Amino acid sequence: MFFSLVLTSCQKTQDEVSQQATERVEVYRQDGLPNELQELANQGVADAQFNLGVMYGQGRGVRQDNDIAKEWVGKSCDNGLQKGCSLYKHLN
């Protein structure tokens, strides 16, 4: 996994990217999904995928859609996020 490589000072570590993804939930706009969170999720950042799933499941900042929520939470689980796996089991 590329995150395990030694990173240069100009690159973000996995923890920094995960923290950034988590913080994005705090700043979502009521009129739509933050582009940065969506981009992180599309890049495979498990925390961002989980957070998108929660947002869609609760209808926070986006139109509530349980199918999309389940899809994003499932992706977070596939990328190794334990809380994503736990939530995914409850959604089934």
N, C-alpha and C positions, 0 to 999 in steps of 0.2 A: 504494500500500500504506500502510495507516495507520501502520505503524511508522516510516515516513520523515517523518511530521509531527513538529513540535516538541512535545515532551511536557512537561507541567507537572511540578513537583518531586514531586508525590504519585503519579505514574504510573511504572510500571517501563518501562525501555527494552527493546528486543528482546534485547540482550545479557544483561540482568539476568534476563529470563524464561528465556532459553536456559540460562543458568548454573543457575538454580533447577531447571529440568527435569533437567539433568545430575546435580545433587546428589541428586535424589530417588532415583536408582538406588542410591545408597550407603546409603539409609536404609529400603529396602523391608522389609516385615515378612514373615516366613516363612509366616504364615497367610493372606496375601493381598496384593493389589496396593495400593499406597498411593493413597488417593483423590486426593491432590493431583496426582500424576503423571498419573493417568487424566484428571482435569479439564483439565490443560494440554494433553494430547494431543487431547482432544475439542474444545478451543478452536483447534486447528490449529497448535500450537507444534511445529515440525518436530523439534527435538531430543527432545522428550518422545515423539513418535511413534516416532522411531528407537529410543529407549531401551526403550519398550514392546515393540517388535519384537524387540529383542535378548533382553529378559527372557523373552518367550514362546518364542523360539527355543531358549534355553538352559534353560528351566524354572526360572528364578531367581525365587522368590517367587510364582510362578504355575504352574499345570499347563502343561507343555510342549505347545505346539500350533503346528506349523509353518505351518498355514494362516493363523492369526491373526498370527503373526510376519510373514509375507509381506505381509499386508494393512497392518499398521502401518508396516513399512519402506517399502512402496510409497507410502503417504500422505506419509511424510517426504520422499521423492523428489519427489512431486508439489508439495510445498511448498518445493522448492528446496534441499534438503540434499544436497550432493554425496555424502557418505559413505552416505547412504540410497540414492541411485541406484546406487552401486557395489555395495553389499550386495544390493540388489534384483536386479541382473543375475546375481549368483552364486546366488541362490535359485531362479532360473528354470532 
